[in-house]
Amino acid sequence: MNLNSKILGITQVVITSLMINAQTKDSKLPGDPTLVSSKATIEKLISYDKGNFKYKVEDYFARPKASQFKISPDGQYLSYKEKDKDSKNHVYVKDLKSGKITKALVEKDDLIRSYGWLDKKRLFYTQDKGGNENIHLYAADIDGKNLKDLTPFEGITLNSVRLIKDTEFVIVSMNKNNKQIFEPYKINFNTGEITQLYENKDVKSPIDDYLFDRQGNLRGYTILENGLTTKLFYKDLQTGKFNLVKATDWKDTFNVISFNDNSKNKDEVYLVTNLGSDKSRIVLYDLKKNAIIKEVYSNPTFDVSSIAQAGKSRNYELDYISYNGIKNETIPVSKFYKEIHDKLTSEFGDKQFGIASSDDKNEKLLVVVDSDKLYGKYYEYDTKTKTTKLLFDLMPQLKEEDMAEMRPIQFKSRDGLTIHGYITLPKAALNGEKVPLIVNPHGGPQGIRDDWGFNPETQLFASRGYATLQVNFRISGGYGKEFQTTGYKQIGRKAMDDVEDGVKYAIEQGWIDKNKVAIYGGSHGGYATLMGLIKTPDLYSCGVDYVGVSNIFTFFDSFPEYWKPYKEMVKQIWYDLDNPEEAKIAKEVSPVFQIDKIKKPLFVVQGANDPRVNINESDQIVKALRSKGFEVPYMVKYDEGHGFGKEPNRIEFYKSMLGFFAENFNK
């Protein structure tokens, strides 16, 4: 699934996202509620999506009846989410011997964001309040008893959570003592007892990340010095002193993935780096000697940054390497995983598959299989008998033969860069008809990219006869350091040129009706929607801005405390507002100052509790346009944040957007 790539990932938040507290003394609701469109206006929008369609919005965006299956560490239980009649997704646990099913975790007003196994008898889950991203960690027994908030502090958020296997402890990084910086704590997930492990004292050059081994020992940390230089310190096991290993520019990659516990060398780690190369690659590295032992894997076209290691039962050997290329690629390494990979490849052909869960002994695996036309199926794989069994079809109502093809594309930008992307084509386009196009810029923008696989949005659009174009424009991640940095200080400018060049390419292929092109995106994609309507007003019929930035100045002014250390990075990615020349450019590419150039219909959508792109960003553009007599339908959900997570809200949003497109394509 790649829908979430449209919304900023958590790792991108610390660099590019900002938060405003728009709550006023005069209003109990965030922002200006008087701007929000009436129910009648939204219902009218929805009514334009007329036709004898085989599939409804609910077929794509109602959550699966069951999902997120996981095997317990001892292999005795199967956990999963199951949706009730009110669209709440509770977590259930099934005893695989007796067949008994118990409701373990109850979802109430707020979504259970993630969950998993702590040990064979206890579960964890994470949750915020209405999308505000003040994330807390909870634990409960598999029968739902002994529920504890493990991080019971007001206004905090988590930066990371690490389970220490075969113990009753987790290590979390949270901003409990100082909202600007994160510190590590060891928490007993049975009793809730908390112990701080290290102090992060320097706000100007804070510790940005902590390196723990599998036993929970602090072995190193990374300091972000003056916002631009990353310094990795490693603990000498003989002296106990933390020594500097490497100082790098923040644009470079030198990140420890994990210790290689398969080796007798206690200083050996798997590390991802692009030092000395354009593309990120995996190496084995000796932190004490400060030297590469050997290169493990690299690719000439794509960044490689992910590995999977076995557990204790197979002495932590390296199982496989994976990366996002044209499609998701997996490189088997261990003999154990090569056999599994060969078996699954022969069974599932050109579909993608991945290991979603496993018991500690790797006897039972849960495998998820998907493709551009298959939402996803869970299979059980028995490594002893080497047999697969279908466990659950996530979306059985969506038939593969009815789904559209997502086709990888490649073209040259106007200044000669090779740009990758995808176009999802309805059957009419494949049969030679020219169809409407939805241009869908991704979020981020830096370090994020669109990828191949089932995308409910593009398939929904295809069900209405629309093609969808997704361009991995300069600044996107995954294509090397040079390609990403070429897009720095080009947001709203050359990054938009790449999107426009992609539209030109699609039209030249004969797929697209050039008079019916819309633009829609979330987060940076919402910003790109606004800029598209401004920069090339004749190219698009209409646009949908979903939680998008409208004013770079207010966006930047709203740094929350724990993003302030990253201010210098943001200046290099976006624009340095302290530099008069760059501030001038920032104003030119801030949509709220260019509203006279918007001529085509716009639909704005916002989560009221959004901590990344505050409701003020959407309020500003709506108010400014309406002051000029330009009507803008405006949807706000007051129980959502940066993107809609609740099923009824998502369904209403997509129904409204389909109606908006239908209305404007048929004018």
Disulfide bonds with the S-S distance in Angstrom:
none
